[in-house]
Amino acid sequence: MRPSISGMFGLTVLALFLALYAGEEGKKSLPTFLDTLNKGREVSLSDNDFSPPAAQPAVPQPAVADTFSVVTAAAPKQEAGVVPSRFKIQILAGTQEQQVRNERNNLAAKVDLPLSIFFEAPYFKLFAGDFARHSEAETWCAQLKDMGYKDAWIVRIASQKQ
């Protein structure tokens, strides 16, 4: 019976593997592909490579005038009829509307925040709050996580034209 080509290939690979790795300790093995690419360009490190860098010379600073003016950033221009971005906290998302409604009722008894449910197929999403600043949303999000809503996270509601 003749061996198949795939069987011969497997035997060839096995023989090559044994030839490379079954040698005696201390014998030099064949170079790897990376060894052939880097031949003659090896890098070596010295003890100086591990010491902190030398102090940089001081850069002369420009002279500062005795008087200065305070420049304040102007508030970004807001188009007429555009509502600025807001922040909400997503409490949970589920495919069962009644489950999300029950959780909204449970949460309404614990916090004094506006709660809303949005449907974004296939999920019903429960949101808490309507914050103008991200920092306010962060404070409430931490409190909600302490209450057991570990998956709560802040969602930015983009600007919209009215």
RATANOR-V997542 format. One record per residue. N is the residue number from 1. SS is DSSP state (helix for helix, strand for strand, loop for the rest). PSI is psi as a letter, one per 30 degrees, with the letter a starting at -180 (none if undefined). OMEGA is omega in whole degrees, -180 to 180 (* if undefined). Layout:
n: (N | N)
ss: (SS | SS)
psi: (PSI | PSI)
omega: (OMEGA | OMEGA)
This chain:
n: (1 | 2 | 3 | 4 | 5 | 6 | 7 | 8 | 9 | 10 | 11 | 12 | 13 | 14 | 15 | 16 | 17 | 18 | 19 | 20 | 21 | 22 | 23 | 24 | 25 | 26 | 27 | 28 | 29 | 30 | 31 | 32 | 33 | 34 | 35 | 36 | 37 | 38 | 39 | 40 | 41 | 42 | 43 | 44 | 45 | 46 | 47 | 48 | 49 | 50 | 51 | 52 | 53 | 54 | 55 | 56 | 57 | 58 | 59 | 60 | 61 | 62 | 63 | 64 | 65 | 66 | 67 | 68 | 69 | 70 | 71 | 72 | 73 | 74 | 75 | 76 | 77 | 78 | 79 | 80 | 81 | 82 | 83 | 84 | 85 | 86 | 87 | 88 | 89 | 90 | 91 | 92 | 93 | 94 | 95 | 96 | 97 | 98 | 99 | 100 | 101 | 102 | 103 | 104 | 105 | 106 | 107 | 108 | 109 | 110 | 111 | 112 | 113 | 114 | 115 | 116 | 117 | 118 | 119 | 120 | 121 | 122 | 123 | 124 | 125 | 126 | 127 | 128 | 129 | 130 | 131 | 132 | 133 | 134 | 135 | 136 | 137 | 138 | 139 | 140 | 141 | 142 | 143 | 144 | 145 | 146 | 147 | 148 | 149 | 150 | 151 | 152 | 153 | 154 | 155 | 156 | 157 | 158 | 159 | 160 | 161 | 162)
ss: (loop | loop | loop | loop | helix | helix | helix | helix | helix | helix | helix | helix | helix | helix | helix | helix | helix | helix | helix | helix | helix | loop | loop | loop | loop | loop | loop | loop | loop | loop | loop | loop | helix | helix | helix | helix | helix | helix | loop | loop | loop | loop | loop | loop | loop | loop | helix | helix | helix | helix | loop | loop | loop | loop | loop | loop | loop | loop | loop | loop | loop | loop | loop | loop | loop | loop | loop | loop | loop | loop | loop | loop | loop | loop | loop | loop | loop | loop | loop | loop | loop | strand | strand | loop | loop | strand | strand | strand | strand | strand | strand | strand | strand | strand | loop | loop | helix | helix | helix | helix | helix | helix | helix | helix | helix | helix | helix | helix | loop | loop | loop | loop | loop | loop | strand | strand | strand | strand | strand | strand | loop | loop | strand | strand | strand | strand | strand | strand | strand | strand | strand | loop | loop | helix | helix | helix | helix | helix | helix | helix | helix | helix | helix | helix | helix | helix | loop | loop | loop | loop | loop | loop | strand | strand | strand | strand | strand | loop | loop | strand | strand | loop)
psi: (k | k | k | l | e | e | e | e | e | e | e | e | e | e | e | e | e | e | e | e | f | g | l | l | k | f | k | k | l | k | k | l | e | e | e | e | e | g | k | f | h | l | k | k | k | l | f | f | f | g | l | l | l | l | k | k | k | k | k | k | k | l | k | k | l | f | l | l | k | k | k | k | k | k | k | k | k | k | k | k | g | k | k | l | k | l | k | l | k | k | e | l | k | l | f | j | e | e | e | e | e | e | e | e | e | e | e | e | f | e | l | i | k | k | k | l | k | k | j | j | k | g | k | k | k | k | k | k | l | i | k | e | k | e | e | e | e | e | e | e | e | e | e | e | e | f | f | f | i | f | g | k | l | k | k | k | j | l | k | k | k | none)
omega: (-180 | 175 | 179 | 180 | -179 | 177 | 179 | 178 | 179 | 179 | 179 | 179 | 180 | 179 | 179 | 179 | -180 | 180 | -178 | -169 | -178 | -179 | -179 | 176 | 176 | 176 | 179 | 179 | 179 | 179 | 177 | 179 | 179 | 178 | -179 | 179 | -175 | -176 | 178 | 180 | -179 | -179 | 175 | -179 | 176 | 179 | 180 | -180 | -177 | 178 | -180 | -180 | 179 | -180 | 179 | 177 | -179 | 178 | -180 | 180 | 178 | 180 | -179 | 180 | -180 | -179 | 178 | 178 | 180 | 179 | 178 | 179 | 178 | 177 | -180 | -180 | -179 | 178 | 177 | 178 | 180 | 178 | -179 | 180 | 178 | 179 | 176 | 177 | 176 | -178 | -180 | 174 | -180 | -180 | -179 | -177 | -177 | 178 | 180 | 178 | 178 | 179 | 176 | 179 | 177 | -178 | 180 | 178 | -176 | -174 | 177 | 179 | 173 | -180 | -179 | 177 | 177 | 176 | 174 | -170 | 1 | -172 | 167 | -175 | 179 | -180 | 176 | 174 | 175 | -169 | 177 | -177 | 180 | -179 | 177 | 180 | 178 | -180 | -180 | 179 | 178 | 179 | 180 | 177 | 177 | 179 | 178 | 178 | -172 | -178 | -180 | 178 | -174 | 179 | 177 | 176 | -173 | 176 | 180 | 173 | 179 | *)
